[in-house]
Amino acid sequence: MHGHNLRRLGRTEEAIREFLKAEELENAYYRTEGIPPQYDWHHAHNLQLLGMSYQALGQMKAARGGVP
């Protein structure tokens, strides 16, 4: 949720770092528990916000899921 608040405050670069941390933690959890990520709506939501954050900074390749 911290990334969500940072986006609202215009602290987009910080929000990106938080969304990337969240993705790492979520992926580790899915691997450990054997859960496919597509079953967690919140994972998709965070990835969408990550992409929107990159887009807001004009980093379109990263917004599409490429390397920033």
C-alpha positions as CSV (number, residue, x, y, z in Angstrom):
1,M,0.0,0.0,0.0
2,H,2.9,2.3,0.5
3,G,3.5,2.5,-3.2
4,H,-0.1,3.5,-3.8
5,N,0.3,6.4,-1.4
6,L,3.6,7.5,-2.9
7,R,2.0,7.7,-6.3
8,R,-0.8,9.9,-5.0
9,L,1.8,12.2,-3.4
10,G,3.7,12.5,-6.7
11,R,6.7,10.6,-5.4
12,T,6.7,8.3,-8.4
13,E,10.3,7.1,-8.4
14,E,9.9,6.0,-4.7
15,A,6.6,4.3,-5.7
16,I,8.4,2.3,-8.4
17,R,10.9,1.1,-5.9
18,E,8.1,0.0,-3.6
19,F,6.2,-1.8,-6.3
20,L,9.4,-3.6,-7.4
21,K,10.0,-4.7,-3.8
22,A,6.4,-5.9,-3.6
23,E,6.8,-7.9,-6.8
24,E,9.9,-9.6,-5.5
25,L,8.1,-10.5,-2.2
26,E,5.0,-11.7,-4.0
27,N,7.0,-13.8,-6.5
28,A,9.0,-15.4,-3.6
29,Y,5.7,-16.2,-1.8
30,Y,4.1,-17.8,-5.0
31,R,7.2,-20.0,-5.5
32,T,7.4,-21.1,-1.9
33,E,3.7,-21.9,-1.7
34,G,3.3,-23.2,-5.3
35,I,0.6,-20.6,-6.1
36,P,0.3,-19.3,-9.7
37,P,0.4,-15.5,-9.6
38,Q,-2.6,-15.2,-11.9
39,Y,-4.8,-16.3,-9.0
40,D,-4.0,-13.2,-7.0
41,W,-5.8,-10.2,-8.3
42,H,-3.7,-7.9,-6.1
43,H,-0.5,-9.0,-8.0
44,A,-2.0,-7.9,-11.3
45,H,-3.1,-4.6,-9.7
46,N,0.4,-3.8,-8.4
47,L,1.9,-4.6,-11.8
48,Q,-0.6,-2.3,-13.4
49,L,0.3,0.5,-11.0
50,L,4.0,-0.1,-11.6
51,G,3.5,0.2,-15.3
52,M,1.5,3.4,-14.8
53,S,4.2,4.8,-12.7
54,Y,6.8,4.1,-15.3
55,Q,4.5,5.7,-17.9
56,A,4.2,8.8,-15.8
57,L,7.9,9.2,-15.9
58,G,8.0,8.7,-19.7
59,Q,9.7,5.3,-19.4
60,M,7.5,3.6,-21.9
61,K,9.7,0.5,-22.5
62,A,9.7,-0.2,-18.7
63,A,5.9,0.5,-18.6
64,R,5.4,-2.3,-21.2
65,G,7.3,-4.7,-19.0
66,G,10.8,-4.2,-20.5
67,V,14.0,-3.2,-18.7
68,P,13.9,0.5,-17.5
